[in-house]
Amino acid sequence: MNVLCQFSGSDDKRTLADFIDAPGYYPAGRLDYDSEGLLLLTNQGWLQARIAEPRFKLPKTYLVQVEGDITDDALMQLTNGVELKDGLTRPAVARRIETPDLWPREPPVRFRKMIPTSWLSLCITEGRNRQVRRMTAAVGFPTLRLVRWQIGELDLAGLAPGAWRTRPVPDELLPPAATSPRHRRGTPRHGS
């Protein structure tokens, strides 16, 4: 959170270079400046495109804290697709969850004594600008905290904030005709 998802180009904001020494690696997809969670890095252009391109419909799962006690009707709307200014979203997988065991957020989410909050898991297969925040707002439950937990089969389990690890490319991310060992050489690094 509060980090630009790029390695260069900011005088006043932190970038990935402040945390990761990975020459030749680039983010595959982005996180908003005020969001937290999983970011995949790769040194393979084809893999970066495969992860970031909406046409591949790679599922991305977010843990979302919203203002208010989310209703079944709102969850159904999210599941069916929500009309936004740039069109109807694809159907999502939305479900209410218990408060997840996450690291403390800095700065903390605003607290309002008279307004409850709730958590949901939201899995989408597209990546419009600030999409999750716009979807929850459209159904009447503004996002307070947004954590990308999973991309495809890669998730944050066991990773501390700011940590990273190297993993082999999951089969689901290989191009359909990828039988050559050269496609397995690129190893995505991912972290929070």
Long-range contacts (C-beta under 8 A, 24 or more apart in sequence): 1-33, 1-34, 1-35, 1-36, 1-105, 1-106, 2-33, 2-34, 2-106, 3-33, 4-33, 5-29, 5-30, 5-31, 5-39, 16-41, 19-162, 20-164, 20-189, 20-191, 22-189, 25-189, 28-52, 28-188, 29-60, 29-127, 29-151, 31-148, 32-130, 32-133, 32-146, 34-146, 35-146, 35-147, 35-148, 36-105, 36-145, 36-146, 36-147, 36-148, 36-161, 36-192, 37-62, 37-63, 37-146, 37-147, 37-148, 37-149, 37-156, 37-192, 38-148, 38-149, 38-150, 38-151, 38-154, 38-155, 38-156, 38-190, 38-191, 38-192, 39-148, 39-190, 39-191, 39-192, 40-151, 40-154, 40-188, 40-189, 40-190, 41-164, 41-188, 41-189, 41-190, 41-191, 42-186, 42-187, 42-188, 42-189, 43-186, 44-169, 44-185, 44-186, 46-175, 46-183, 46-186, 47-169, 47-173, 47-186, 47-188, 50-173, 50-175, 51-151, 51-152, 51-173, 51-188, 52-127, 54-125, 54-126, 54-127, 57-90, 57-125, 57-126, 58-125, 58-151, 58-152, 58-172, 58-173, 59-93, 59-123, 59-124, 59-125, 59-150, 59-151, 59-152, 60-123, 60-124, 60-125, 60-127, 60-148, 60-150, 60-151, 61-121, 61-122, 61-123, 61-148, 61-149, 61-150, 61-151, 61-155, 62-121, 62-122, 62-123, 62-124, 62-132, 62-146, 62-147, 62-148, 62-149, 63-97, 63-100, 63-102, 63-119, 63-120, 63-121, 63-146, 63-147, 63-149, 64-119, 64-120, 64-121, 64-122, 64-132, 64-136, 64-143, 64-145, 64-146, 64-147, 65-109, 65-117, 65-118, 65-119, 65-143, 65-144, 65-145, 65-146, 66-117, 66-118, 66-119, 66-120, 66-136, 66-141, 66-142, 66-143, 66-144, 67-112, 67-115, 67-117, 67-141, 67-142, 67-143, 67-144, 68-115, 68-116, 68-117, 68-118, 68-140, 68-141, 69-116, 69-118, 70-96, 70-118, 70-120, 70-141, 73-139, 74-136, 74-139, 74-140, 74-141, 75-120, 77-138, 77-139, 78-120, 78-122, 78-135, 78-136, 78-139, 82-134, 82-135, 82-138, 82-139, 83-138, 84-128, 84-131, 84-134, 84-135, 84-138, 86-128, 89-124, 89-126, 89-128, 89-131, 89-135, 90-124, 90-125, 90-126, 92-122, 92-123, 92-124, 92-125, 92-135, 93-121, 93-122, 93-123, 94-120, 94-121, 94-122, 94-123, 95-120, 95-121, 96-120, 97-121, 100-147, 102-147, 103-160, 103-161, 105-145, 109-144, 109-145, 110-144, 117-144, 121-149, 123-150, 151-190, 154-188, 154-190, 156-192, 159-190, 159-191, 159-192, 160-192, 161-192, 162-191, 162-192, 163-191, 163-192, 164-189, 164-190, 164-191, 165-189, 165-190, 165-191
